[in-house]
């Protein structure tokens, strides 16, 4: 590991031999343009012509330098909201930035869907940024990992031989755990990523020494192996250029990642929602003003003979004209129409509910009936043979991490053996273990998917998925919509869930509701081995992110076995299955409660009660038509689910039935679900908490008497 310390500079420094006077003047123009756009947005906000403003003031020098070193449209960029000067240098126009500010339909970053300074531009590989702090770290690392996987697999399309991924952040964001998770992976894999920490001393009102132990993030990260650590005065364009050049060269040479810690200033408040005078004294703000690169750099240009006073004035006048013209352009642009609100929630090109994904009626069965575990494994094996860009990773999913042992041991292949022997067939470049960090798994998968890979990742237990919830809900589910369909991340996240296994509180959770509530995310929940095979194949081949829920209790049940249905067997999303026909009562259910509903229905047939059982199979979307048709036939309906009764997924189905089928109902909609508690470990507790066959029988008897 190499480290460099910040130079003791009192002036702008010595010109880099690699920068001509023309480049220096152009750099000033870019810095000034960035500042003037900030100022114009402040003015427009005061006039109520835009609705939010957050500036990059004080960061212009180091960001302009970065834009001069990195290659637009060649390298990849994961930015944060201060990075205006970088994006200008990469090619984003002033008008395009103001389109974002006014919420114009032609805004290339988001089509008016995100607030200003949430940078994104497909042409320049600037990946759609979001508001949550620190979520870009793991995605940027995933994007850098894509270059590694592509090289290992001989994939060249969409990749450059020495591309680098830029990941920027303020010093406050480095307090997020995902920053450390990302560094751990970047250093472990020696990924070509360059972190730029733009340290302006404050995270809104919280000073750096409160956020960071010792007040310096670069001091804390120096123990990471393979990491080049540089410090620089980020208000010094020349020093910044040289420092970033060293960092980028290091990454391009594939020596590992680099981190540049740039000390910058924040001459404006955090945003227009903040007033820094409330917590920053005048002397501190005056000291920042004395380092302001936009005011100090032109003085240096003149003093060094690189420009004249008249030339500086001419640049200022030119920039003002550009900003004025861009403002007039932006204010004349229409906002997106209300008819566009659903565009990009899901893929507009690939519909997993469509006929092309429905081969269910023509299975090509072979072999003896086998378990859900085996047929999930068979599906992944088929799909990985079909598509070289499918990668499988997560905790314990590989057969073995130490490759030299691969032929000496039986192999792990997941704690439930679902991914067993995939590594042995497809190699460690495509099947590999991750750290024990759920956000790491999902965040990296997003970055890989943006670059064209198809990650099929495993979160070992649903009970521990919550550390990845930010990546799942705020990043994965929103990527396509927030970028106006410019970027997508069709990741499949497999995870085990559910009770009936004596798993107690932390191995029995079934909170699908919190994911069906996320637009942009498909949620799948098979109850049989055959359905698991067909639905997973659809999940892999579709172009949307999918949460694929696998019930642990169902993995090796004998009643849900099936022969192998062939490599092209698919079940479309949103297609329920009538697993038992009936005429008196409809039961709408999914997962492990399907079999309990059927067993109870068979038992009640002797009492003359005919129960129709519908397995939803997918929860988002769910088959409204099949459910409504059945309710209209039976006029009585029970919604059954394993999660807690209150505020669960069944409430949505019940409400929809009440809205759409009220005229056909002869009884109130009933629900069968778990108690509003946690799941206990002792068998008597678990049996009392989770829905049992007797609960179904009782509900059938009661509803037909109504």
C-alpha positions in Angstrom: 0.0 0.0 0.0 1.2 3.5 -0.9 0.3 6.7 0.9 1.0 10.3 0.1 0.4 13.3 2.3 -1.1 16.7 1.5 1.6 19.2 0.3 2.2 22.4 2.1 0.9 24.9 -0.5 0.3 28.5 0.1 -0.5 29.3 -3.6 -2.0 27.5 -6.5 1.2 25.6 -6.9 3.5 24.7 -9.8 1.9 24.0 -13.2 1.8 20.3 -14.1 3.9 19.5 -17.1 0.9 17.8 -18.6 -1.4 20.9 -18.6 -1.0 23.6 -21.2 -2.0 27.2 -20.7 -5.1 26.5 -22.9 -6.1 23.6 -20.7 -5.6 25.7 -17.5 -7.8 28.5 -18.9 -10.4 25.9 -20.0 -10.4 24.5 -16.5 -11.1 27.9 -15.1 -14.0 28.3 -17.5 -15.5 25.0 -16.3 -15.1 25.9 -12.7 -16.7 29.3 -13.2 -19.5 27.7 -15.2 -20.2 25.3 -12.4 -20.4 28.2 -9.9 -22.6 30.3 -12.0 -25.0 27.5 -12.5 -25.2 27.1 -8.7 -25.8 30.8 -8.4 -28.5 30.7 -11.1 -30.3 27.9 -9.3 -30.2 29.7 -6.1 -31.8 32.7 -7.8 -34.5 30.5 -9.5 -35.3 28.8 -6.2 -35.8 32.3 -4.7 -38.2 33.0 -7.6 -40.1 29.7 -7.0 -39.2 28.6 -10.5 -37.4 25.5 -9.2 -38.1 23.6 -6.0 -34.8 22.5 -4.5 -31.1 23.5 -4.7 -27.9 21.9 -3.5 -24.6 23.3 -4.7 -21.1 22.1 -5.6 -19.6 25.4 -4.6 -16.0 25.0 -3.3 -15.6 21.6 -4.9 -15.0 22.9 -8.4 -11.2 22.6 -8.6 -10.8 18.9 -7.7 -13.9 17.9 -9.7 -12.7 19.8 -12.8 -9.4 18.1 -12.4 -11.1 14.7 -12.1 -13.1 15.3 -15.3 -9.9 16.1 -17.1 -8.2 12.9 -16.0 -11.1 10.4 -16.4 -12.4 9.4 -19.8 -16.0 10.3 -20.5 -18.0 7.5 -22.0 -15.1 5.1 -21.4 -14.8 5.1 -17.6 -17.9 4.8 -15.3 -19.1 7.3 -12.8 -20.9 7.0 -9.5 -21.4 10.5 -8.3 -23.0 12.4 -5.4 -24.8 15.7 -5.4 -21.8 18.1 -5.3 -20.3 16.8 -8.6 -21.6 19.5 -10.9 -18.1 20.5 -12.2 -17.2 16.9 -12.9 -20.3 16.3 -14.9 -19.8 19.6 -16.9 -16.3 18.5 -17.7 -17.6 15.0 -18.8 -20.0 16.6 -21.3 -23.3 17.3 -19.5 -24.4 20.7 -20.8 -25.6 23.7 -18.7 -29.0 23.4 -20.2 -29.3 19.7 -19.3 -28.4 20.6 -15.7 -31.1 23.2 -15.6 -33.6 20.8 -17.2 -33.1 18.7 -14.1 -33.6 21.7 -11.9 -36.9 22.7 -13.5 -38.1 19.1 -13.7 -38.3 19.1 -17.5 -39.4 16.1 -19.5 -36.2 16.1 -21.6 -33.9 16.0 -18.5 -31.4 13.3 -19.4 -30.8 12.4 -15.8 -34.3 11.4 -14.8 -36.9 13.0 -17.0 -38.0 15.3 -14.2 -38.4 12.5 -11.7 -35.5 13.4 -9.3 -34.4 16.5 -7.6 -31.6 18.7 -9.0 -28.0 17.5 -8.7 -28.9 13.8 -8.9 -26.6 13.3 -11.8 -27.1 10.7 -14.5 -26.3 10.5 -18.2 -26.3 7.4 -20.2 -24.0 8.8 -23.0 -21.2 9.6 -20.5 -21.6 6.5 -18.3 -22.8 8.6 -15.4 -25.0 6.1 -13.5 -28.2 7.5 -12.0 -27.5 8.9 -8.6 -30.0 8.8 -5.7 -30.5 10.6 -2.4 -29.6 8.0 0.2 -26.1 8.7 1.4 -23.5 6.1 0.7 -25.5 3.7 -1.5 -23.3 4.4 -4.5 -20.2 2.8 -2.9 -21.2 -0.8 -3.3 -22.8 -0.2 -6.7 -19.6 1.4 -8.0 -17.6 -1.5 -6.6 -20.0 -3.9 -8.4 -19.4 -2.0 -11.6 -15.7 -2.3 -11.2 -16.1 -6.0 -10.4 -17.9 -6.3 -13.7 -14.6 -5.4 -15.5 -12.9 -8.1 -13.5 -15.5 -10.8 -14.3 -15.6 -9.7 -18.0 -11.8 -10.2 -18.3 -11.9 -13.5 -16.6 -14.7 -14.7 -18.9 -13.3 -13.2 -22.1 -16.2 -10.8 -22.5 -15.3 -7.7 -24.4 -18.6 -6.1 -25.5 -19.4 -3.2 -23.4 -16.0 -3.1 -21.7 -12.7 -1.3 -22.2 -9.3 -2.9 -21.6 -8.3 -0.4 -18.8 -11.5 1.3 -17.7 -11.8 2.7 -14.2 -14.8 3.3 -12.0 -15.1 6.7 -10.3 -16.9 6.8 -6.9 -17.3 10.1 -5.2 -18.5 11.0 -1.7 -18.5 13.7 0.9 -16.6 13.0 4.1 -19.8 12.6 6.0 -20.9 9.6 3.8 -17.9 7.7 4.8 -19.5 7.1 8.2 -22.0 4.7 6.4 -21.2 1.0 6.9 -21.5 0.5 3.1 -18.4 2.6 2.6 -16.4 0.2 4.6 -18.0 -2.8 3.1 -17.2 -1.5 -0.4 -13.5 -0.8 0.5 -13.2 -4.3 1.9 -14.4 -5.9 -1.4 -12.5 -3.4 -3.6 -9.2 -4.1 -1.9 -9.8 -7.8 -1.6 -10.4 -8.2 -5.3 -8.0 -5.4 -6.4 -10.8 -3.7 -8.3 -10.1 -0.7 -10.6 -12.1 1.9 -8.6 -11.0 5.4 -7.6 -12.7 6.9 -4.6 -12.8 10.7 -4.4 -13.6 11.9 -0.9 -14.6 15.6 -1.1 -14.0 16.7 2.4 -15.5 20.2 3.0 -15.5 19.7 6.8 -19.2 19.3 7.4 -22.0 16.8 6.9 -24.8 19.4 7.0 -24.0 20.9 10.4 -22.0 18.0 11.9 -18.2 18.7 11.7 -15.8 16.1 10.4 -14.3 15.3 13.8 -17.8 14.2 15.0 -18.3 12.0 12.0 -14.8 10.5 11.7 -12.5 9.3 14.5 -9.5 11.5 14.4 -11.0 13.8 11.8 -9.4 12.2 8.8 -10.8 9.4 6.7 -7.6 8.9 4.8 -5.7 8.1 8.1 -8.3 5.5 9.0 -8.2 3.6 5.6 -4.4 3.3 5.3 -4.3 -0.3 6.6 -6.4 -1.6 3.7 -4.1 -3.8 1.5 -3.7 -2.8 -2.2 -5.2 0.6 -1.6 -3.3 3.7 -2.8 -4.2 6.6 -0.4 -3.6 10.2 -1.5 -4.3 13.5 0.2 -4.5 16.8 -1.6 -5.7 20.4 -1.4 -8.9 20.0 -3.4 -9.0 23.8 -4.0 -5.7 23.5 -5.9 -6.5 22.4 -9.4 -2.9 21.6 -10.4 -2.2 19.5 -7.3 -5.6 17.8 -7.7 -4.9 17.0 -11.3 -1.5 15.4 -10.5 -2.9 13.5 -7.5 -5.9 12.1 -9.4 -3.7 11.2 -12.3 -1.6 9.1 -10.0 -4.7 7.4 -8.6 -6.2 6.7 -11.9 -2.9 5.4 -13.3 -2.7 3.0 -10.3 -6.2 1.7 -11.0 -5.7 1.4 -14.8 -2.6 -0.7 -14.2 -4.9 -3.0 -12.1 -2.8 -2.6 -9.0 -5.9 -2.1 -6.9 -8.3 0.7 -5.9 -7.2 4.2 -4.9 -8.7 6.8 -2.5 -8.1 10.5 -3.0 -8.9 12.6 0.1 -9.4 16.1 -1.1 -9.7 19.0 1.4 -12.2 21.4 -0.1 -14.5 24.2 1.1 -18.2 24.8 1.4 -18.8 28.5 0.8 -22.6 28.0 0.7 -24.9 26.2 3.1 -25.4 22.5 2.7 -28.5 23.3 0.6 -31.2 26.0 0.5 -33.0 24.1 3.3 -30.0 24.8 5.6 -28.5 28.0 7.1 -24.9 27.5 7.9 -24.7 30.8 9.8 -26.5 29.0 12.6 -23.5 26.8 13.3 -20.5 28.2 11.5 -18.8 31.3 12.9 -17.8 34.2 10.5 -14.1 33.6 10.9 -14.4 30.0 9.7 -16.5 31.1 6.7 -14.0 33.9 5.9 -11.1 31.3 6.0 -13.0 29.2 3.4 -13.6 32.3 1.2 -9.8 32.9 1.1 -9.3 29.4 -0.4 -12.2 29.7 -2.9 -10.8 28.2 -6.2 -13.2 30.2 -8.4 -11.9 33.5 -7.1 -8.2 32.5 -6.5 -7.4 30.5 -9.6 -8.0 33.3 -12.1 -5.7 35.5 -10.1 -3.0 32.9 -10.4 -3.6 32.5 -14.1 -3.0 36.2 -14.6 0.0 36.4 -12.3 1.6 33.4 -14.1 1.0 34.9 -17.5 -1.4 32.2 -18.6 -4.2 34.7 -19.2 -4.8 38.4 -19.2 -7.3 40.4 -17.1 -9.3 41.0 -20.3 -9.3 37.3 -21.1 -10.6 36.5 -17.7 -13.3 39.1 -18.0 -14.2 37.7 -21.5 -14.6 34.2 -20.0 -16.8 35.6 -17.3 -19.0 37.3 -19.8 -19.2 34.3 -22.0 -20.1 32.0 -19.1 -22.9 34.5 -18.0 -24.3 34.4 -21.6 -24.3 30.6 -21.6 -26.0 30.4 -18.3 -28.6 32.9 -19.3 -29.4 31.1 -22.6 -29.5 27.7 -20.8 -31.9 29.2 -18.2 -34.3 30.6 -20.9 -34.1 27.2 -22.6 -34.9 25.3 -19.4 -37.8 27.5 -18.3 -39.5 27.0 -21.6 -39.4 23.2 -21.4 -42.6 21.3 -20.5 -42.7 19.0 -17.5 -43.5 15.3 -18.1 -47.2 14.6 -18.4 -49.2 12.6 -15.9 -49.6 9.8 -18.5 -45.9 9.0 -18.1 -46.0 8.1 -14.4 -45.9 4.4 -14.9 -43.3 4.4 -17.6 -40.2 2.6 -16.4 -41.6 1.2 -13.2 -40.9 -2.1 -15.0 -39.3 -2.9 -18.2 -41.3 -1.5 -21.2 -39.7 -4.1 -23.5 -39.8 -7.5 -21.6 -43.1 -8.5 -20.0 -42.7 -11.5 -17.7 -46.5 -11.8 -17.4 -46.7 -12.3 -21.2 -47.2 -15.4 -23.4 -43.6 -15.7 -24.3 -42.9 -16.7 -20.7 -45.8 -19.3 -20.6 -44.6 -22.8 -21.5 -46.3 -24.3 -18.5 -48.7 -26.4 -20.6 -45.9 -28.2 -22.4 -43.4 -29.5 -19.9 -40.7 -31.9 -21.2 -40.6 -34.2 -18.2 -37.7 -36.5 -17.5 -36.4 -38.5 -14.6 -37.9 -39.3 -11.3 -39.8 -36.8 -9.1 -37.4 -34.7 -7.1 -37.4 -31.9 -4.6 -37.6 -28.1 -4.8 -33.9 -27.8 -4.0 -33.0 -30.1 -6.9 -35.2 -28.3 -9.4 -34.0 -24.9 -8.4 -30.5 -26.1 -8.8 -31.4 -27.6 -12.2 -32.9 -24.3 -13.3 -29.8 -22.3 -12.4 -27.6 -24.9 -14.2 -29.7 -24.7 -17.3 -29.7 -20.9 -17.3 -25.9 -20.6 -16.7 -25.3 -22.9 -19.6 -27.5 -20.6 -21.8 -26.1 -17.3 -20.7 -22.4 -16.7 -19.9 -23.2 -13.4 -18.1 -25.2 -15.1 -15.3 -23.2 -14.9 -12.0 -24.1 -16.5 -8.7 -22.8 -15.2 -5.4 -23.7 -14.8 -1.8 -22.7 -16.2 1.5 -21.6 -19.9 1.3 -23.1 -20.4 -2.2 -19.8 -21.6 -3.7 -18.6 -25.2 -3.3 -15.4 -23.9 -1.8 -13.6 -20.6 -1.6 -10.1 -22.0 -1.7 -10.0 -23.2 -5.2 -7.1 -25.6 -4.7 -9.5 -27.7 -2.6 -12.3 -27.8 -5.2 -11.5 -31.4 -6.4 -10.8 -32.6 -2.9 -14.1 -32.0 -1.2 -17.8 -32.6 -1.8 -18.6 -28.9 -1.8 -20.9 -26.7 0.2 -23.1 -25.1 -2.4 -25.3 -23.1 0.1 -26.5 -24.0 3.5 -29.5 -25.7 1.8 -27.4 -27.1 -1.1 -29.4 -25.1 -3.7 -26.2 -24.0 -5.5 -24.3 -27.2 -5.0 -21.8 -28.1 -7.8 -22.5 -24.9 -9.8 -19.0 -23.7 -9.1 -17.5 -27.0 -10.1 -19.2 -26.7 -13.5 -19.0 -23.0 -14.2 -15.9 -21.9 -12.4 -15.0 -19.4 -9.7 -15.4 -16.4 -12.0 -19.1 -17.1 -12.1 -19.9 -18.7 -8.8 -18.3 -17.3 -5.7 -18.7 -16.4 -2.0 -19.3 -13.0 -0.7 -18.5 -11.5 2.7 -21.1 -11.9 5.4 -22.8 -8.6 4.5 -26.2 -8.5 2.8 -26.0 -5.0 1.6 -22.6 -5.9 0.0 -24.3 -8.7 -1.9 -27.2 -6.6 -3.3 -25.3 -3.4 -3.9 -22.5 -5.2 -5.9 -25.2 -7.0 -7.8 -26.8 -3.7 -8.9 -23.4 -2.5 -10.2 -22.9 -5.8 -12.1 -26.3 -5.7 -13.6 -25.9 -2.1 -14.8 -22.9 -3.3 -16.7 -24.9 -6.1 -18.4 -24.3 -9.1 -16.1 -27.3 -11.1 -14.7 -26.6 -11.6 -11.0 -28.6 -14.3 -9.3 -27.6 -13.7 -5.7 -28.5 -15.4 -2.5 -29.3 -13.8 0.8 -29.0 -16.8 3.1 -32.0 -16.0 5.4 -34.8 -13.6 4.8 -34.5 -12.8 8.5 -31.2 -11.0 7.8 -32.2 -9.2 4.6 -32.9 -6.0 6.4 -29.3 -4.7 6.2 -29.8 -4.8 2.4 -33.2 -3.1 2.5 -31.8 0.3 1.5 -30.2 -1.2 -1.6 -33.3 -3.2 -2.4 -36.0 -0.6 -1.9 -34.2 2.7 -2.6 -31.8 1.5 -5.3 -32.6 -1.8 -7.0 -36.4 -1.2 -7.3 -36.0 2.5 -8.4 -33.1 2.3 -10.8 -35.1 2.1 -14.0 -37.9 4.5 -13.0 -35.6 7.2 -11.5 -33.4 7.2 -14.6 -36.4 7.4 -16.9 -35.4 3.9 -18.3 -31.8 4.9 -19.1 -30.4 2.4 -16.6 -31.7 -0.9 -15.2 -30.6 -3.5 -12.8 -32.4 -6.9 -13.5 -31.0 -8.7 -10.4 -32.6 -11.9 -9.0 -32.3 -12.0 -5.2 -33.0 -15.5 -3.9 -33.7 -15.8 -0.2 -35.1 -18.5 2.2 -38.0 -17.6 4.4 -40.7 -19.0 6.6 -41.6 -21.0 9.7 -42.8 -24.6 10.4 -39.1 -25.6 11.0 -38.8 -24.7 14.8 -36.6 -21.8 13.7 -37.9 -19.3 16.3 -37.8 -15.5 15.9 -34.8 -15.2 13.6 -35.3 -18.1 11.2 -39.0 -17.9 10.6 -39.8 -14.4 9.2 -42.2 -14.0 6.3 -42.4 -10.3 5.7 -43.1 -10.3 2.0 -45.4 -7.3 2.5 -42.5 -4.9 2.8 -41.3 -5.9 -0.6 -44.6 -6.2 -2.5 -45.0 -2.6 -1.3 -42.0 -1.6 -3.5 -42.9 -0.5 -7.1 -40.4 -1.8 -9.5 -39.7 -5.1 -7.7 -41.3 -8.4 -8.7 -42.0 -10.8 -5.8 -42.3 -14.5 -6.4 -43.2 -17.2 -3.9 -43.5 -20.8 -5.2 -45.2 -23.6 -3.3 -44.0 -26.6 -5.3 -40.8 -27.9 -6.9 -42.2 -27.6 -10.4 -43.4 -24.0 -9.9 -40.1 -23.1 -8.3 -38.3 -24.3 -11.4 -40.5 -22.5 -13.9 -40.8 -19.3 -11.9 -37.0 -19.0 -11.3 -36.4 -19.4 -15.0 -38.8 -16.6 -15.7 -37.2 -14.5 -13.1 -33.8 -15.0 -14.7 -34.9 -14.3 -18.2 -37.1 -11.2 -17.4 -35.6 -7.7 -17.3 -36.9 -6.6 -13.9 -35.4 -7.0 -10.4 -37.0 -10.0 -8.7 -37.2 -11.1 -5.0 -37.5 -14.9 -5.2 -38.8 -16.3 -1.9 -38.0 -19.9 -1.2 -39.7 -21.5 1.8 -37.3 -23.6 3.8 -40.1 -25.9 5.0 -40.9 -26.7 1.3 -37.4 -27.5 0.1 -37.5 -31.2 0.7 -41.2 -32.1 1.2 -42.3 -35.3 -0.6 -45.8 -34.0 -1.6 -44.5 -31.2 -3.8 -41.9 -33.1 -5.8 -41.8 -33.1 -9.6 -39.8 -34.6 -12.4 -37.4 -32.2 -14.3 -39.6 -30.2 -16.7 -36.9 -29.3 -19.3 -34.7 -26.3 -19.9 -37.4 -24.1 -21.4 -40.1 -24.6 -18.8 -41.4 -21.2 -17.7 -44.4 -19.9 -15.7 -45.4 -16.3 -16.3 -45.6 -13.9 -13.4 -49.2 -13.0 -12.3 -50.6 -16.4 -13.2 -52.2 -18.2 -10.2 -52.9 -21.9 -10.1 -56.2 -23.5 -9.0 -54.7 -26.5 -7.1 -58.1 -27.7 -5.9 -61.5 -26.9 -7.5 -64.5 -26.2 -5.4 -67.9 -24.5 -5.4 -68.6 -23.2 -1.8 -65.5 -21.4 -0.6 -62.5 -19.8 -2.3 -59.2 -19.9 -0.4 -56.5 -17.5 -1.7 -53.1 -18.4 -0.4 -49.4 -19.0 -1.3 -46.2 -20.7 0.0 -46.4 -23.2 2.9 -50.1 -22.5 3.7 -51.2 -23.9 0.3 -50.8 -27.5 1.4 -52.5 -26.9 4.7 -55.4 -25.3 2.9 -55.7 -28.4 0.6 -55.4 -30.9 3.4 -58.2 -29.1 5.3 -60.3 -28.8 2.2 -60.0 -32.6 1.5 -61.0 -33.3 5.1 -64.1 -31.0 4.9 -65.3 -32.5 1.7 -66.8 -35.4 3.8 -69.0 -32.8 5.5 -70.3 -31.5 2.1 -68.1 -28.3 2.0 -66.5 -27.8 -1.4 -63.4 -25.6 -1.2 -61.5 -24.1 -4.1 -57.8 -23.5 -3.3 -55.9 -20.9 -5.3 -52.1 -20.7 -5.1 -51.0 -17.2 -6.1 -47.4 -18.2 -6.9 -46.4 -14.6 -7.5 -47.2 -11.8 -5.1 -46.2 -8.8 -7.2 -48.0 -9.0 -9.6 -50.8 -11.2 -8.3 -53.5 -12.8 -10.4 -56.5 -10.5 -9.7 -58.5 -12.1 -12.6 -58.2 -15.6 -11.3 -59.1 -14.6 -7.8 -62.1 -12.5 -8.8 -63.4 -15.2 -11.1 -63.3 -17.8 -8.3 -64.9 -15.4 -5.7 -67.7 -14.7 -8.2 -68.3 -18.5 -8.5 -68.2 -19.4 -4.7 -69.4 -16.0 -3.2 -67.3 -16.8 -0.1 -63.5 -16.2 0.3 -60.8 -16.7 2.8 -57.4 -15.2 2.4 -54.6 -17.2 4.1 -51.0 -16.3 4.6 -48.2 -17.2 6.9 -47.2 -13.7 8.0 -48.8 -11.9 10.9 -52.4 -11.2 10.4 -52.5 -7.4 10.8 -51.1 -5.1 8.0 -50.1 -8.1 5.9 -50.2 -8.9 2.3 -53.6 -10.6 2.7 -55.1 -7.2 3.7 -54.4 -5.9 0.1 -56.1 -9.0 -1.4 -59.0 -8.7 1.0 -59.5 -5.0 0.2 -59.3 -5.6 -3.6 -61.9 -8.4 -3.3 -64.2 -6.0 -1.3 -63.7 -3.3 -4.0 -64.2 -5.5 -7.0 -66.4 -8.3 -5.9 -68.7 -6.9 -3.2 -71.9 -7.6 -5.2 -71.0 -11.3 -5.4 -70.1 -11.9 -1.7 -72.5 -13.8 0.6 -70.1 -13.4 3.6 -67.4 -11.1 4.8 -63.9 -11.8 3.6 -62.1 -13.9 6.2 -58.4 -14.1 6.9 -56.2 -16.9 8.3 -52.8 -15.9 9.3 -50.2 -16.0 12.1 -50.7 -14.3 15.4 -49.5 -10.7 15.7 -46.4 -11.9 17.6 -43.1 -13.3 16.7 -42.5 -17.0 16.1 -41.5 -19.0 19.1 -39.0 -21.9 19.3 -40.9 -24.4 21.4 -43.1 -26.6 19.2 -46.3 -25.8 21.2 -45.6 -22.1 20.7 -44.9 -22.3 17.0 -48.0 -24.4 16.4 -50.1 -21.9 18.2 -48.6 -19.0 16.3 -48.6 -20.2 12.7 -51.7 -21.2 10.7 -52.5 -24.9 11.0 -54.8 -27.3 9.2 -57.3 -27.1 12.1 -57.4 -23.3 11.6 -58.5 -23.8 8.0 -61.1 -26.4 8.9 -62.7 -24.1 11.5 -62.7 -21.2 9.0 -64.4 -23.3 6.3 -67.1 -24.3 8.7 -67.8 -20.8 9.9 -67.9 -19.1 6.6 -70.3 -21.5 5.0 -72.7 -20.9 7.9 -72.8 -17.2 7.4 
